[in-house]
């Protein structure tokens, strides 16, 4: 506990890792040079006893403290590792490190090289050949190295692969995907283990995706967000009436339309997570077809301007609202908070960014006077406005925000209010002065030009669990105000990160 009796919440393991991170240079690196480590084939100790999770936590801690060095990574690559994520130290990753993985970490089955842009295609091919028991591989944003021929090598050698992430690998085309499918199928024969494939922002088209669907009938998670040439990949399977096992499907920013969504819902009855955000060709008709499947728990239609709340969303909520946990309606106008509150009792994430004229009209036979609270964990109202008929706009906003408290219970952790119209000190203090915000860990108030330093101390008092407060670009918060707030946080022993500029 700290001096105010507040639980710090660190486990013994976390404390030990923090101490190691603080003293790693003087304890473990003072008697050995980086060149020696670089040229050594094997390094025995002192971290052989650490499991994969602890090793990863130590790497992330060193990075967070801005202490991570190349020699630390050389020390931490040991033979017991089964998983490693190089996303954080991606700037250090090159072909030399990949080569060292081959003989230092023979048990690896999960590797992430996300954002490791210095790694070449040759190194990735060597990695695929060396780790043929690999189950998880993330090559996101390795856009110069991850090309079509690399996928053939992965398909030939990684027969146990269950998850393949290729987001941002913009040089991947249908040719590479088809080669991967054929090589993987040949290597596995009847044992097609791949369950998750992500091809965000690649060059894949309907033809390539059909090859994926034909090869991996048991695929459960598929993401092709940003692939604008995806229009109707499921149409050719309609005559066969063979069902797919997909449960999570991300088609955001693609060219799909109402007809293609109808084909998807016909062939994928087990879908529970659907993302069709920013698909310009889907209308309220799409919602009708989605209503034909059961079990939808997450639904995102951000930026779908041809879908309306009254005609499209209300029927969806009547059909799926009871089990819905995530709802993203960003960019939609005339959202009725009362309907969401009444029809979605299990909602955990509600995103209404850039929504205009949000209201809380007690329509649809809804009694808004009930004291029932939801258990929302994340609420995003960035750049949104409120409307309440002929009422004063400030009064409407205040009424809506008061009603939003009914969503929060005492579970809200993330609250986004950046650029939200009419946010003032009094409104913030009135809104946050409730027990339901005791669990809030992140509050974003960027570009809220009407708030002053008067409300910031109140925020810290009302939100004892707050870990990050983002007040960047708030015009009335000065450098002096920021320093005073940090001093006040130290005074009350509130360990919060304040973002300001």
C-alpha positions in Angstrom: 0.0 0.0 0.0 1.0 3.6 -0.5 0.9 6.2 2.3 -2.7 6.9 1.7 -3.6 3.3 2.1 -4.3 2.7 -1.6 -3.5 -0.7 -3.1 -0.6 -0.5 -5.5 -1.6 -3.8 -7.1 1.9 -5.2 -8.0 2.5 -8.9 -7.7 5.8 -10.2 -6.4 6.7 -11.2 -9.9 6.1 -7.7 -11.3 8.2 -6.2 -8.5 11.1 -8.5 -9.3 10.9 -7.7 -13.0 10.9 -4.0 -12.3 14.0 -4.3 -10.1 15.8 -6.3 -12.7 14.9 -3.7 -15.4 16.2 -1.0 -13.2 19.5 -2.7 -12.6 20.1 -4.9 -15.6 23.2 -3.0 -16.8 25.1 -3.0 -13.5 24.1 -6.6 -12.5 24.3 -8.4 -15.8 26.0 -6.3 -18.5 29.0 -4.6 -16.7 31.4 -7.5 -17.3 30.5 -8.4 -20.9 30.7 -6.4 -24.1 28.0 -6.0 -26.7 30.4 -7.3 -29.3 31.0 -10.5 -27.4 27.3 -11.1 -27.1 26.7 -10.3 -30.8 29.4 -12.8 -31.9 28.4 -15.5 -29.5 26.3 -18.4 -30.8 24.9 -19.2 -27.4 24.5 -17.3 -24.2 23.9 -19.4 -21.0 22.3 -17.5 -18.2 21.3 -15.4 -16.4 17.8 -15.5 -17.7 17.3 -19.1 -18.7 14.9 -19.6 -15.8 12.5 -17.0 -17.1 9.5 -18.2 -19.0 8.3 -16.6 -22.3 5.7 -14.3 -20.6 8.3 -13.0 -18.0 10.9 -12.5 -20.7 8.4 -10.5 -22.8 7.4 -8.4 -19.8 11.0 -7.6 -19.1 11.6 -6.5 -22.7 8.5 -4.3 -22.6 9.5 -2.8 -19.2 13.0 -1.9 -20.5 11.5 -0.3 -23.5 8.9 1.6 -21.5 11.8 2.9 -19.3 13.7 3.8 -22.4 16.6 1.6 -21.3 16.3 -1.2 -23.9 19.6 -2.0 -25.6 20.7 -4.5 -28.2 22.8 -6.4 -25.7 19.8 -6.9 -23.5 18.0 -8.7 -26.3 21.1 -10.9 -26.8 21.0 -11.9 -23.1 17.2 -12.5 -23.2 17.1 -14.8 -26.2 17.4 -18.2 -24.4 16.6 -21.8 -25.2 13.4 -22.0 -23.1 11.5 -19.4 -25.0 8.3 -20.6 -26.8 7.0 -17.2 -27.7 8.5 -13.8 -28.5 7.1 -10.5 -29.7 9.5 -8.1 -31.3 7.0 -5.4 -31.9 8.4 -3.2 -29.1 12.1 -3.6 -30.0 11.3 -3.6 -33.7 14.0 -1.0 -34.4 16.7 -3.4 -33.3 15.5 -6.3 -35.4 17.4 -7.4 -38.5 18.6 -10.5 -40.2 21.3 -11.1 -37.6 18.8 -11.5 -34.9 16.6 -13.7 -36.9 19.6 -16.0 -37.5 20.3 -16.1 -33.8 16.7 -17.1 -33.1 17.3 -20.3 -35.1 19.9 -21.8 -32.8 19.3 -20.0 -29.6 15.5 -20.4 -29.4 14.6 -23.8 -31.0 11.3 -24.2 -29.1 9.7 -21.1 -30.5 6.1 -21.7 -31.7 4.9 -18.0 -31.6 6.8 -15.2 -33.3 5.8 -11.6 -33.9 7.9 -9.5 -36.2 5.3 -6.7 -36.5 6.9 -3.4 -37.7 10.3 -5.1 -38.1 11.0 -3.3 -41.4 14.7 -4.1 -41.4 14.1 -7.8 -41.8 14.5 -9.1 -45.3 12.6 -11.7 -47.3 15.6 -14.0 -47.1 15.5 -13.9 -43.3 11.8 -14.7 -43.1 12.3 -17.7 -45.5 15.1 -19.0 -43.2 12.8 -18.5 -40.2 10.0 -20.5 -41.8 12.4 -23.3 -42.7 13.9 -23.4 -39.2 10.7 -23.2 -37.2 8.4 -25.8 -38.8 6.4 -26.2 -35.6 5.4 -22.5 -35.7 1.8 -22.0 -34.7 1.6 -18.2 -34.7 3.4 -15.8 -37.1 2.8 -12.0 -37.3 4.6 -10.2 -40.2 2.5 -7.1 -40.0 4.0 -4.1 -41.8 7.0 -6.1 -43.0 6.0 -4.7 -46.4 9.4 -4.9 -48.1 10.2 -8.4 -47.0 6.8 -10.1 -47.1 6.1 -10.8 -50.7 4.4 -13.5 -52.7 7.4 -15.9 -52.8 7.7 -15.7 -49.0 4.2 -17.0 -48.6 5.0 -20.1 -50.6 7.9 -20.8 -48.3 5.7 -20.3 -45.2 3.1 -22.6 -46.7 5.6 -25.3 -47.5 7.3 -25.4 -44.1 4.9 -24.2 -41.4 2.5 -27.1 -41.4 1.4 -26.4 -37.8 0.5 -22.8 -38.4 -2.8 -21.7 -36.8 -2.6 -18.0 -37.0 -1.0 -15.9 -39.7 -1.1 -12.0 -39.6 0.0 -10.2 -42.7 -1.5 -6.7 -42.1 0.0 -3.9 -44.1 2.0 -6.2 -46.3 0.9 -4.3 -49.3 3.0 -6.3 -51.9 1.0 -9.4 -51.3 -1.3 -10.3 -54.2 -3.7 -13.1 -55.1 -0.7 -15.0 -56.6 1.0 -15.2 -53.2 -2.2 -16.1 -51.4 -3.0 -18.9 -53.9 0.6 -20.3 -53.6 0.4 -20.2 -49.8 -2.9 -22.1 -49.9 -1.7 -24.7 -52.3 1.6 -25.2 -50.5 -0.1 -25.4 -47.1 -2.7 -27.8 -48.3 0.0 -30.0 -49.9 2.1 -30.0 -46.7 -0.9 -30.7 -44.4 -3.1 -32.8 -46.7 -6.2 -33.2 -44.6 -4.9 -31.4 -41.5 -5.6 -27.8 -42.3 -5.0 -26.2 -38.9 -5.1 -22.5 -39.8 -7.8 -20.8 -37.8 -7.0 -17.1 -38.1 -5.9 -15.2 -41.2 -5.5 -11.4 -41.4 -4.8 -9.7 -44.7 -5.5 -6.0 -43.8 -4.4 -3.6 -46.5 -3.0 -6.2 -48.9 -3.8 -6.4 -52.7 -6.0 -9.5 -52.3 -9.2 -9.6 -54.4 -12.2 -11.8 -54.5 -10.3 -14.5 -56.5 -7.6 -14.8 -53.8 -10.1 -14.8 -51.0 -12.1 -17.6 -52.6 -8.9 -19.7 -52.6 -8.5 -19.0 -48.9 -12.2 -20.0 -48.2 -11.9 -23.1 -50.3 -8.7 -24.3 -48.7 -9.5 -23.4 -45.0 -13.0 -24.4 -44.5 -12.5 -24.4 -40.7 -11.1 -20.8 -40.6 -12.8 -19.0 -37.7 -11.3 -15.5 -37.9 -10.8 -13.6 -41.2 -9.9 -9.9 -41.7 -9.5 -8.2 -45.1 -10.1 -4.7 -44.0 -8.9 -2.1 -46.5 -8.9 -4.5 -49.4 -11.0 -2.4 -51.7 -11.3 -5.0 -54.4 -13.2 -7.4 -52.2 -16.8 -7.2 -53.3 -18.5 -10.6 -53.1 -16.1 -13.5 -52.5 -18.7 -15.9 -51.2 -21.0 -15.8 -54.2 -19.4 -18.8 -55.9 -20.1 -21.0 -52.9 -23.8 -20.3 -52.8 -24.8 -23.1 -55.2 -22.8 -25.6 -53.1 -24.5 -24.5 -49.9 -21.4 -25.5 -47.9 -21.3 -23.7 -44.6 -18.2 -22.0 -43.3 -17.0 -21.9 -39.7 -16.3 -18.2 -39.6 -17.2 -16.5 -36.3 -15.2 -13.3 -36.6 -15.2 -11.4 -39.9 -13.8 -8.0 -40.7 -14.8 -6.5 -44.0 -14.4 -2.9 -43.2 -13.3 -0.5 -45.9 -14.0 -3.0 -48.7 -16.4 -2.9 -51.6 -19.0 -5.3 -50.3 -22.7 -4.5 -50.8 -26.1 -5.7 -49.6 -26.0 -8.8 -51.9 -22.6 -9.9 -50.7 -23.7 -9.5 -47.1 -26.7 -11.7 -47.8 -24.3 -14.4 -49.2 -22.1 -14.1 -46.1 -25.0 -14.5 -43.6 -26.3 -17.5 -45.6 -23.0 -19.4 -45.6 -21.7 -18.2 -42.2 -24.5 -18.8 -39.7 -22.0 -18.8 -36.7 -20.8 -15.2 -37.1 -20.8 -13.4 -33.8 -18.4 -10.5 -34.6 -19.1 -8.5 -37.7 -17.3 -5.4 -38.9 -18.6 -3.7 -42.1 -17.4 -0.1 -41.2 -16.8 2.3 -44.0 -18.4 0.1 -46.6 -20.2 2.7 -48.8 -22.5 0.3 -50.6 -24.3 -1.3 -47.7 -27.8 0.0 -46.7 -30.5 -0.8 -44.2 -31.2 -4.0 -46.3 -27.9 -5.4 -45.0 -29.2 -5.1 -41.4 -32.2 -7.2 -42.4 -29.9 -10.0 -43.6 -27.8 -9.8 -40.5 -30.9 -10.2 -38.4 -31.3 -13.7 -40.0 -28.3 -15.1 -38.0 -28.2 -15.6 -34.3 -25.5 -14.9 -31.7 -24.1 -11.5 -32.9 -22.1 -10.1 -30.0 -20.0 -7.4 -31.7 -21.2 -5.2 -34.5 -19.5 -2.3 -36.2 -20.9 -0.1 -38.9 -18.9 3.1 -38.4 -19.1 5.4 -41.4 -21.9 3.5 -43.2 -23.9 6.6 -44.1 -26.7 4.6 -45.9 -27.7 2.8 -42.7 -30.1 4.7 -40.5 -30.7 4.3 -36.8 -34.5 4.0 -37.0 -34.9 1.7 -40.0 -31.7 -0.3 -39.7 -30.3 -0.3 -36.1 -33.5 -0.5 -34.1 -34.6 -3.9 -35.6 -31.0 -5.1 -35.1 -31.1 -4.2 -31.5 -34.5 -5.9 -31.0 -33.0 -9.1 -32.5 -29.5 -9.1 -31.1 -29.4 -6.3 -28.5 -29.7 -8.6 -25.5 -26.5 -10.4 -26.3 -24.6 -7.5 -27.9 -21.4 -6.6 -26.1 -19.8 -4.2 -28.6 -21.5 -1.6 -30.8 -19.8 0.9 -33.0 -22.1 3.4 -34.6 -19.6 6.1 -35.4 -20.7 8.7 -37.9 -24.4 7.9 -37.6 -27.0 10.7 -36.9 -30.0 10.7 -34.6 -28.9 7.9 -32.3 -31.4 7.3 -29.5 -29.5 6.5 -26.3 -32.7 5.3 -24.6 -33.2 2.5 -27.2 -29.6 1.3 -26.8 -29.9 1.4 -23.0 -33.1 -0.5 -23.0 -32.3 -3.1 -25.7 -28.6 -3.8 -24.9 -28.3 -4.8 -21.2 -25.0 -6.6 -21.7 -23.2 -3.8 -23.6 -19.5 -3.3 -22.7 -18.2 -1.1 -25.5 -20.2 1.7 -27.1 -18.5 3.8 -29.8 -20.4 6.9 -31.1 -17.5 9.0 -32.5 -18.5 11.9 -34.8 -22.2 11.2 -34.3 -24.6 14.2 -34.8 -27.8 14.9 -32.8 -27.5 12.1 -30.2 -30.7 12.1 -28.2 -32.5 10.2 -25.5 -36.1 10.1 -26.4 -38.3 7.7 -24.4 -39.9 6.1 -27.4 -40.5 2.5 -28.4 -42.4 2.0 -25.1 -39.2 2.5 -23.0 -39.4 3.5 -19.4 -36.2 5.6 -18.9 -37.0 6.2 -15.2 -35.8 2.8 -14.3 -32.7 2.8 -12.0 -31.0 -0.1 -13.9 -27.4 0.5 -14.9 -25.4 -1.2 -17.6 -21.8 -2.3 -17.1 -20.1 -0.4 -19.9 -16.3 -0.5 -19.9 -15.6 1.8 -22.9 -17.5 4.8 -24.1 -16.4 6.9 -27.0 -18.2 10.2 -27.7 -15.4 12.0 -29.5 -16.6 14.9 -31.8 -20.3 14.2 -31.1 -23.2 16.5 -30.7 -26.5 16.2 -28.8 -30.1 17.2 -29.6 -33.4 17.2 -27.7 -36.1 18.6 -29.9 -36.9 22.2 -29.1 -34.9 22.2 -25.8 -31.9 24.4 -25.2 -28.8 22.8 -26.6 -26.9 23.0 -23.4 -29.8 21.6 -21.5 -30.1 18.8 -24.1 -26.4 17.9 -23.7 -26.6 17.9 -20.0 -29.7 15.7 -20.0 -28.0 13.2 -22.4 -24.8 13.0 -20.3 -26.9 12.4 -17.2 -28.7 9.6 -19.0 -25.3 8.2 -20.1 -24.5 7.5 -16.5 -27.1 4.8 -16.7 -24.7 3.0 -19.0 -21.8 3.0 -16.7 -22.6 1.2 -13.5 -19.2 1.2 -11.7 -17.3 -0.6 -14.5 -16.3 2.2 -16.9 -12.6 2.2 -17.7 -12.1 4.2 -20.9 -13.9 7.5 -21.6 -13.3 9.5 -24.8 -14.6 13.1 -24.9 -12.2 14.8 -27.3 -13.6 17.5 -29.5 -17.0 16.9 -27.9 -19.2 20.0 -28.2 -19.8 22.2 -25.2 -17.6 20.4 -22.6 -17.1 22.8 -19.6 -15.7 22.5 -16.1 -19.1 22.3 -14.5 -20.3 19.7 -16.9 -17.2 17.5 -16.3 -17.4 17.9 -12.5 -21.1 17.1 -12.5 -20.7 14.1 -14.7 -17.7 12.6 -12.9 -18.9 13.1 -9.4 -20.4 9.7 -9.1 -19.2 6.3 -7.8 -19.5 4.8 -11.2 -16.3 6.5 -12.3 -14.1 5.0 -9.5 -12.8 2.5 -12.0 -12.0 4.9 -14.8 -8.4 4.4 -16.0 -8.3 6.5 -19.1 -9.9 9.9 -19.9 -9.4 11.7 -23.1 -10.3 15.4 -23.3 -8.3 16.6 -26.3 -9.4 19.8 -28.0 -11.9 20.6 -25.3 -11.2 24.4 -25.4 -13.7 25.4 -22.7 -12.2 23.4 -19.8 -9.8 25.1 -17.4 -7.5 23.9 -14.7 -10.4 24.3 -12.2 -11.9 20.9 -13.2 -8.6 18.9 -13.5 -8.0 18.5 -9.7 -11.6 17.4 -9.4 -11.0 14.8 -12.1 -8.2 13.3 -10.1 -10.2 13.3 -6.9 -13.2 11.6 -8.5 -11.2 9.0 -10.5 -8.7 7.4 -8.1 -7.9 4.6 -10.6 -7.1 7.0 -13.4 -3.8 6.0 -15.1 -3.8 8.4 -18.0 -5.3 11.8 -18.6 -5.1 13.3 -22.1 -5.6 17.1 -22.1 -3.6 17.8 -25.2 -4.6 20.9 -27.3 -6.9 22.3 -24.6 -6.3 26.0 -25.2 -7.0 27.2 -21.6 -4.6 24.7 -20.0 -1.2 26.5 -19.7 2.2 25.1 -18.9 1.9 26.3 -15.4 -1.5 24.6 -15.0 0.0 21.4 -16.2 2.9 21.6 -13.7 0.5 22.4 -10.9 -1.7 19.4 -11.8 1.3 17.1 -11.8 2.4 18.5 -8.4 -1.1 17.9 -7.1 -1.1 14.4 -8.4 2.2 13.8 -6.5 0.7 15.4 -3.4 -2.2 13.0 -3.2 0.0 10.1 -4.4 -2.0 9.7 -7.6 0.2 7.7 -10.1 -1.3 9.2 -13.3 0.3 10.1 -16.6 -0.8 13.5 -17.9 -0.5 14.1 -21.6 -0.3 17.8 -22.5 1.2 20.1 -25.1 
